[in-house]
Amino acid sequence: MSDKPEIDSRNDLLKDEDTLVRQSQENPGAFGPLFDFYAPLVYRYVLHRIGDVSDAEDVTSRTFTDALQSLIRYRPKRHGSFGGWLFTIARRRCADHFRVSNPLPLSDSDLKENVPGPLDRVISRDEHGRLKEILNSLNDNDRELLRLRFAAELTYQQIGDVIGKSEGAAKMRVGRLLKRMKKNWEEKDEIFK
């Protein structure tokens, strides 16, 4: 039997996260469950930001290398949740990547990645174009909120930690953004009728 705890769900990890972080600070070999849980989320977030598989793998790797090297200095009261702290590192690594190359806007792959194959055929080109237009009209901060919430699947507390706001403020910003997008969609819907 392994001495590494098994993480069966997101709730289990979040409940035991502080314990896992403390264990990892004492023994970097205990970092595995945190890595196993967060690596796919960080990768998906980075891929949405960067748009290139190879670069996303590299940035994800650098994110976890930085996190592991800095883990001894991580303090929940100072840095917020571990997930929020980790995605702050990922954001910085993406920013470093963009200093060297040009940032990509939200692309068609961002829109299609989460849509199942059969459903993708049902969605009309007009609807796809309208959604793309709405997403492309958003500013960088709004796009980042959507990536953190839906690509990275962060909690509002973690989003707040990443953007330097409270959980309530993060939830309010995402909620207002979604309402604004819905209103924009409905206004465009009226034009197409």
C-alpha positions in Angstrom: 0.0 0.0 0.0 1.3 3.4 -1.0 1.8 6.1 1.6 0.5 8.7 -0.9 -3.2 9.5 -0.2 -5.6 8.8 -3.0 -7.7 11.7 -4.1 -11.1 10.5 -5.3 -12.8 13.8 -6.0 -12.3 17.6 -6.2 -14.0 17.9 -2.8 -11.7 15.4 -1.2 -8.7 17.3 -2.5 -9.9 20.7 -1.5 -10.7 19.3 2.0 -7.3 17.8 2.4 -5.3 20.3 0.4 -3.7 22.1 3.3 -2.6 18.8 4.7 -1.2 17.7 1.4 0.6 21.0 1.0 2.2 20.7 4.5 3.3 17.2 3.7 4.8 18.3 0.4 6.6 21.2 2.1 8.3 18.7 4.4 8.8 16.0 1.7 8.7 17.1 -1.9 7.9 13.4 -2.8 4.5 13.9 -1.3 3.6 16.5 -4.0 2.2 13.7 -6.3 -1.5 13.9 -5.4 -1.5 17.7 -5.8 0.3 17.4 -9.2 -2.0 14.6 -10.4 -5.1 16.7 -9.6 -4.0 20.1 -10.8 -1.8 19.2 -13.8 -4.7 18.6 -16.2 -6.5 21.8 -15.0 -3.3 23.9 -15.4 -2.5 22.4 -18.8 -6.0 23.0 -20.1 -5.9 26.6 -18.8 -2.5 27.2 -20.3 -3.5 25.6 -23.6 -6.5 27.9 -23.8 -4.2 30.9 -23.2 -1.4 29.9 -25.5 -3.1 27.8 -28.2 -0.1 25.6 -28.9 0.2 22.1 -27.5 4.0 22.0 -27.3 4.3 25.5 -25.7 1.4 24.7 -23.3 3.2 21.5 -22.2 6.4 23.6 -21.6 4.6 26.3 -19.7 2.7 23.8 -17.6 6.0 22.1 -16.8 7.6 25.4 -15.8 4.6 26.2 -13.7 5.0 23.0 -11.6 8.7 23.4 -11.4 8.3 26.9 -10.0 5.6 25.8 -7.6 7.7 22.9 -6.3 10.7 25.2 -5.9 8.6 27.9 -4.1 6.4 25.5 -2.1 8.4 25.9 1.1 7.5 29.7 1.1 3.8 29.1 0.4 1.5 30.2 3.3 -2.3 30.0 2.9 -2.9 33.1 5.0 -0.6 35.1 2.9 -1.1 33.5 -0.6 -4.7 32.2 -0.3 -5.7 28.8 -1.5 -3.1 26.5 -3.0 -5.0 26.3 -6.3 -5.2 30.1 -6.5 -1.5 30.3 -5.8 -0.7 27.7 -8.4 -2.8 29.4 -11.1 -1.1 32.7 -10.2 2.2 31.1 -11.1 0.6 29.7 -14.3 -0.6 33.2 -15.3 2.9 34.5 -14.8 4.4 31.8 -16.9 1.9 32.5 -19.7 2.7 36.2 -19.5 6.4 35.3 -19.8 5.6 33.2 -22.8 3.7 36.2 -24.4 6.6 38.5 -23.9 8.4 36.4 -26.4 5.5 35.7 -28.8 2.2 37.4 -29.7 -0.9 36.5 -27.6 -3.6 34.6 -29.4 -7.2 35.7 -29.2 -9.9 33.2 -28.2 -10.0 30.9 -31.2 -12.4 28.4 -32.7 -10.7 25.6 -30.9 -11.6 27.3 -27.6 -15.2 27.2 -28.6 -15.2 23.6 -29.9 -13.1 21.9 -27.3 -15.8 21.5 -24.8 -18.6 20.7 -27.3 -19.3 17.0 -27.9 -18.9 15.9 -31.5 -22.6 15.3 -32.3 -23.7 18.5 -30.7 -21.1 20.4 -32.6 -22.9 19.4 -35.8 -26.2 20.7 -34.4 -24.9 24.2 -33.5 -25.5 26.5 -36.4 -22.7 28.5 -38.0 -24.6 31.6 -37.2 -24.8 30.8 -33.5 -21.1 29.8 -33.5 -20.2 33.1 -35.2 -22.3 35.1 -32.8 -20.7 33.4 -29.8 -17.2 34.0 -31.3 -18.1 37.6 -31.9 -19.2 38.1 -28.3 -16.1 36.4 -26.9 -13.8 38.4 -29.1 -15.5 41.6 -28.0 -14.5 40.9 -24.4 -11.4 42.6 -22.9 -8.5 40.6 -21.7 -9.6 40.6 -18.0 -13.0 39.3 -18.9 -11.5 36.5 -21.0 -9.2 35.6 -18.2 -12.2 35.3 -15.8 -13.9 32.9 -18.2 -10.7 30.8 -18.6 -10.2 30.6 -14.9 -13.8 29.6 -14.2 -14.5 27.3 -17.1 -11.1 26.1 -18.6 -9.3 25.8 -15.3 -12.5 25.0 -13.3 -11.3 27.1 -10.3 -13.7 27.9 -7.4 -14.6 31.5 -6.8 -12.3 31.5 -3.8 -9.4 30.4 -6.0 -10.3 32.9 -8.7 -10.4 35.6 -6.0 -6.9 34.5 -4.9 -5.6 34.7 -8.5 -7.0 38.1 -9.3 -6.5 39.6 -5.8 -10.2 39.9 -4.9 -12.4 38.3 -2.3 -14.4 35.2 -3.1 -17.6 37.3 -3.2 -16.1 39.9 -5.5 -14.8 37.1 -7.9 -18.3 35.5 -7.9 -19.9 38.9 -8.6 -17.5 39.7 -11.4 -18.1 36.3 -13.2 -21.9 36.6 -12.6 -22.0 40.1 -14.1 -19.9 39.1 -17.0 -22.1 36.1 -17.8 -25.2 38.3 -17.5 -23.6 40.9 -19.8 -22.8 38.1 -22.3 -26.3 36.7 -22.1 -27.8 40.2 -22.7 -25.5 40.6 -25.7 -26.5 37.2 -27.0 -30.2 38.1 -26.6 -29.7 41.4 -28.4 -28.0 39.7 -31.2 -30.8 37.1 -31.2 -33.3 39.8 -31.9 -31.3 41.0 -34.9 -31.2 37.5 -36.4 -35.0 37.0 -36.0 
